[in-house]
Amino acid sequence: MKQTGKREQNPQGVRHQETTRDERMQVITLRDHASWSWARIGQELNIDRRTCQKVSVSNPNQCWKSSNIIKIYQRSQEGGTPSNSLWSGRRPIFNQEEKARLEAFITRDSRTRRLSWDEVCLEMGYACCPRTVKAVMEGLGYHRRVPRRKFAIRPANKPLRVAWCQARLNWTYEDWMRVLWTDESTFSTACFGNRPWVTRKASEEYHADCLDETFESGRQLGMVWGGFCRTLRSKLVLIPSKAKVDSSLYVAHIMHPNFVPFWHRCCEEYGWGTVVEDGAPGHKGSSTRYRDLNQMETTRWPAQSPDLNLIENLWLDMENELGETWGRIGDMSTLERALNTVWNSIPNERLIRLIQSMPQRLQAVIDADGGATRYEYWVLYC
């Protein structure tokens, strides 16, 4: 006979798993001593009671088969113990102990995390379908994902990063506002980190106006220098193409005409501050002597720490904006004009939010024991 009517849905929040001994004792106590109804017990203990609320006193045997709560009570009356019923059918391949063993194996190191489900079955000696292993790991919250691309940090530099952050945990917002953040970055005329979007139909996939064209040659690279302090921004300086950025060029092309005057301007505006520069070769030698001559205060920078230099985020912002707005750029003069336009259009609120994020960045490096953090961005130059 064809079944009519709607099937009753299980209440949300009710779990379907084996009850503990304490929960079974609560069921018996609430029924015998508190005279609670089955519905009230199920609601209170969040245990599946299914169709118990439909059972009448004239037909009590109906509920013995349909309610977990009443089954617990029945077994206690028949056997004198609130134990769970014995398992029937095939035992599961992965019990809690085996799940823990599988999880420990996969999370052991970088190699095991990259194994396919078939390779996991082979190395663990499982005679089951790889989809079973996949389902078990997904139940534990693990999924196959593309790894984040991060710069590798040498072990020797990790404690230096942690020490640098710990020494500045007590810095206030005003302290960070007097820091001058500087760095260089490379931009290409060929493409940018964020590819442009076009509006088209599905059939216009290869329309001439809807292509993001690439070329075998003709790409030009340009390095720029920039800096900011609070809401003040320096002039964006384009370093000559194919020039070797040593300390002599850094002093003549960047420090003397741009960097030092901008630092003096920041000191006049906000008071005496400190300069952030990484350990690039061009920042040493003659550059060090020129900084001492101008009494520029610099902080000892930990190597491999782009996540602690706020200007790195601005380079990524510019990459994205150039990719979305400008697309392909044909020559260096157009690239320089585009870079200056984007640099000068960065909102002051963006700079303030970056400065406000420094306490979280310091704590993230400390929590990661000097390793990579979510504040480090990877820009792909193609």
Buried (B, 14 or more C-beta within 10 A) or exposed (E): EEEEEEEEEEEEEBEEEEBEEEBBBBBBEBBEEEEBEBBBBBBEBEBBBBEBBEBEEEEEEBBEEBBBBBBBBBBBEEEEEBEBEEEEEEEEBBEEEBBEEBBEBBEEEEEBEEBEBEEBBEEBEBEEEBEBBBEBBEEBEBEEEEEEEBEEBEEEBBEBBBEBBEEBEEBEEEEBBBBBBBBBBEBBBBBBBBEBEEEEEEEEEEEEEEEEEEEEEEEBBBBBBBBBBBBBBBBBBBBEEEEEBBBEBBBEBBBEEBBBEBBEBBBEEBEEBBBBBBEBEBBBBBBBEBBEEEEBEBBEBBEBBBBBBBBBBBBBBBBBBBBEBBBBBEEBEEBBEBBBBBBEEBEEEEBBEBBEBBBEBBBBBBEBEBBBBEBBBEBEBE
